[in-house]
Each structure stands twice: as C-alpha cells, then as structure tokens.
C-alpha cells in the first residue's frame, strides 16, 4: 500500500511512502494537468448519457486516455484505483 502526501495531481508535486521510504512525485505540467482535468470532467458527464451503448463506448475510450496519463506520471507496481 502506498500513502500519498502533498500535491498529487497539481503542478507542485508531492511525496509517497511505500512502507520503507519516502519517494518524490514530480509536479505536473500545467497543460498536461488541464488536459487530464477535461478528460475526467468528460467522464463524469458521459455517465449521464442514457442511450444504450453510447456511454460505455465513450467511457472506455476516455478511460484509456486517463489511465495512460496517470500511469505515466505515477510510477509504481500493482493496481491503481482512481475515484472520480
């Protein structure tokens, strides 16, 4: 289990503790962060679409983009859980 401290998802960076030592998490590029914020906001809105199959198709594509962006920034092993 990792415990994150500080500015996760900001341009300020932060730290995480893996049970043995602290590791630095670099800050985000402001444009990169803005792009991710738009993608996450779109995922929230997609959840309101009631037409069969449409929300699932769009969410799958955006989920891939958001996951890739988060994984490229937050290094580590194991699964990552993100609450939107």
PAZAPA-4460 file (N, C-alpha, C; in steps of 0.05 Angstrom, whole numbers, plus 32768, in hexadecimal, padded with zeros to 4 digits):
% residues 84
    n_x    n_y    n_z   ca_x   ca_y   ca_z    c_x    c_y    c_z   seq   type   mol
   8011   7FE9   8000   8000   8000   8000   8012   8019   8000     1      X     A
   800A   802D   7FF0   8019   8046   7FF0   8007   805C   7FFC     2      X     A
   8014   806E   800A   8006   8085   8015   8012   809E   8008     3      X     A
   8001   80AD   7FFA   800A   80C5   7FEC   8006   80DE   7FFE     4      X     A
   801A   80F0   7FFD   8019   8109   800C   801D   8120   7FF8     5      X     A
   8011   8136   7FFE   8016   814E   7FEE   8005   8151   7FD5     6      X     A
   8011   815C   7FC1   8002   8165   7FA9   7FFE   8151   7F94     7      X     A
   7FF3   813A   7F99   7FEE   8127   7F84   7FDA   8134   7F70     8      X     A
   7FE2   8134   7F57   7FD1   8140   7F42   7FD3   815E   7F40     9      X     A
   7FE7   816A   7F4B   7FEC   8186   7F49   8007   818B   7F3D    10      X     A
   800D   81A4   7F37   8028   81AA   7F2C   803D   81AC   7F42    11      X     A
   8035   81A8   7F5B   8047   81AB   7F72   8055   8190   7F79    12      X     A
   804B   817A   7F70   8058   8161   7F77   8051   8158   7F93    13      X     A
   805E   8143   7F9D   8058   8139   7FB8   806B   8122   7FBE    14      X     A
   8062   8111   7FD1   8072   80FB   7FDB   805F   80E3   7FDF    15      X     A
   806B   80CB   7FDE   805C   80B3   7FE7   806E   80A2   7FF8    16      X     A
   8062   8093   800A   8070   8081   801C   8067   8065   8015    17      X     A
   807B   8054   800F   8074   8038   8008   8077   8024   801E    18      X     A
   8079   802E   8037   807D   801C   804E   809A   801A   8056    19      X     A
   80AC   8022   8045   80C9   8020   804B   80D6   803B   8049    20      X     A
   80CF   804B   8035   80DB   8065   8032   80C9   8078   8022    21      X     A
   80D0   8092   8023   80C1   80A6   8014   80CC   80A9   7FF8    22      X     A
   80BA   80AE   7FE5   80C2   80B2   7FC9   80B5   80CC   7FBF    23      X     A
   80C4   80DB   7FAF   80BA   80F4   7FA4   80A8   80EE   7F8C    24      X     A
   8092   80FC   7F8A   8081   80FB   7F72   8083   8117   7F65    25      X     A
   808E   8119   7F4D   8091   8133   7F41   8076   8141   7F3B    26      X     A
   8076   815B   7F38   805E   816A   7F31   8056   8165   7F14    27      X     A
   803E   816C   7F0E   8034   8169   7EF3   8039   8182   7EE3    28      X     A
   803C   817E   7EC9   803C   8194   7EB6   8020   81A0   7EB7    29      X     A
   801D   81BA   7EB9   8002   81C6   7EBB   7FF0   81C0   7EA4    30      X     A
   7FFB   81BE   7E8B   7FEA   81B7   7E74   7FE1   819A   7E76    31      X     A
   7FF3   8189   7E7F   7FED   816D   7E82   7FD7   8169   7E97    32      X     A
   7FD9   8177   7EAD   7FC5   8176   7EC2   7FAA   817F   7EB8    33      X     A
   7FAA   8195   7EA9   7F90   81A0   7E9E   7F83   818C   7E8C    34      X     A
   7F93   817F   7E7B   7F89   816A   7E68   7F7C   8153   7E78    35      X     A
   7F8A   814B   7E8D   7F7F   8135   7E9E   7F65   813D   7EAC    36      X     A
   7F64   8156   7EB5   7F4C   8160   7EC2   7F34   8160   7EAF    37      X     A
   7F39   8168   7E96   7F24   8167   7E82   7F1A   814B   7E7D    38      X     A
   7F2D   8138   7E7B   7F26   811C   7E76   7F15   8111   7E8D    39      X     A
   7F1D   8117   7EA6   7F0F   810D   7EBD   7EF3   811A   7EBE    40      X     A
   7EF1   8134   7EB8   7ED7   8141   7EB7   7EC5   8134   7EA2    41      X     A
   7ED0   812E   7E8B   7EC1   8120   7E76   7EB7   8105   7E80    42      X     A
   7EC7   80F6   7E8E   7EBF   80DC   7E99   7EA7   80E0   7EAC    43      X     A
   7EA7   80F5   7EBC   7E90   80FA   7ECE   7E77   80FF   7EBE    44      X     A
   7E79   810F   7EA9   7E62   8116   7E98   7E58   80FE   7E89    45      X     A
   7E6A   80EE   7E7F   7E62   80D6   7E6F   7E50   80C4   7E80    46      X     A
   7E54   80C3   7E9A   7E44   80B3   7EAB   7E26   80BA   7EAB    47      X     A
   7E20   80D2   7EA1   7E04   80DB   7E9F   7DF5   80D3   7E86    48      X     A
   7E04   80C8   7E72   7DF8   80C0   7E59   7DE9   80A6   7E5D    49      X     A
   7DD0   80A5   7E55   7DBF   808E   7E59   7DBC   807C   7E41    50      X     A
   7DC4   8085   7E29   7DC1   8075   7E11   7DD3   805C   7E13    51      X     A
   7DC7   8045   7E0E   7DD5   802C   7E12   7DEF   802A   7E02    52      X     A
   7E05   8023   7E0F   7E1E   801F   7E02   7E2F   8038   7DFE    53      X     A
   7E23   804F   7DFC   7E31   8068   7DF6   7E44   806F   7E0D    54      X     A
   7E3A   8070   7E26   7E4A   8077   7E3D   7E61   8063   7E41    55      X     A
   7E5B   804A   7E3D   7E70   8035   7E41   7E87   8038   7E2D    56      X     A
   7E7F   803E   7E13   7E93   8041   7DFE   7EA5   8059   7E03    57      X     A
   7E98   8070   7E09   7EA8   8088   7E0E   7EB9   8086   7E27    58      X     A
   7EAD   807B   7E3C   7EBC   8078   7E56   7ED4   8066   7E52    59      X     A
   7ED2   8051   7E43   7EE8   803F   7E3E   7F00   804D   7E31    60      X     A
   7EFA   805E   7E1D   7F0F   806C   7E0F   7F1C   8081   7E22    61      X     A
   7F0C   808F   7E31   7F17   80A3   7E43   7F25   8096   7E5B    62      X     A
   7F1B   8080   7E64   7F28   8071   7E7A   7F45   806A   7E72    63      X     A
   7F48   8062   7E59   7F63   805A   7E50   7F76   8073   7E50    64      X     A
   7F6C   808A   7E48   7F7C   80A2   7E47   7F84   80AA   7E64    65      X     A
   7F70   80AB   7E76   7F75   80B3   7E92   7F88   809F   7E9F    66      X     A
   7F84   8086   7E9C   7F95   8071   7EA8   7FB2   8074   7E9E    67      X     A
   7FB5   8078   7E84   7FD0   807B   7E79   7FDE   8093   7E84    68      X     A
   7FD0   80A9   7E86   7FDB   80C2   7E91   7FE3   80BF   7EAE    69      X     A
   7FD2   80B3   7EBE   7FD8   80AF   7EDA   7FEF   809C   7EDE    70      X     A
   7FEF   8086   7ECF   8005   8072   7ED2   8020   807E   7EC9    71      X     A
   8020   8090   7EB5   8039   809B   7EAC   8044   80AE   7EC2    72      X     A
   8033   80B8   7ED3   803C   80CB   7EE7   8041   80BF   7F02    73      X     A
   8030   80AC   7F0A   8033   809F   7F24   803F   8084   7F20    74      X     A
   8059   8082   7F26   8067   8068   7F22   8061   8056   7F39    75      X     A
   8064   803C   7F34   8060   8029   7F49   8056   800E   7F3E    76      X     A
   8053   7FFC   7F50   8049   7FE1   7F49   802D   7FDD   7F54    77      X     A
   8020   7FCA   7F49   8006   7FC3   7F52   7FF0   7FD3   7F45    78      X     A
   7FD8   7FCF   7F4F   7FC1   7FDD   7F44   7FBE   7FF9   7F4F    79      X     A
   7FB2   800A   7F3E   7FAD   8025   7F46   7F8E   8029   7F46    80      X     A
   7F84   8034   7F5B   7F67   8039   7F5D   7F63   8057   7F5D    81      X     A
   7F52   8061   7F4B   7F4D   807E   7F4A   7F2F   8082   7F4D    82      X     A
   7F28   8094   7F60   7F0C   809A   7F64   7F06   80B5   7F57    83      X     A
   7EF2   80B6   7F46   7EEA   80CE   7F38   7ED0   80D9   7F43    84      X     A
***
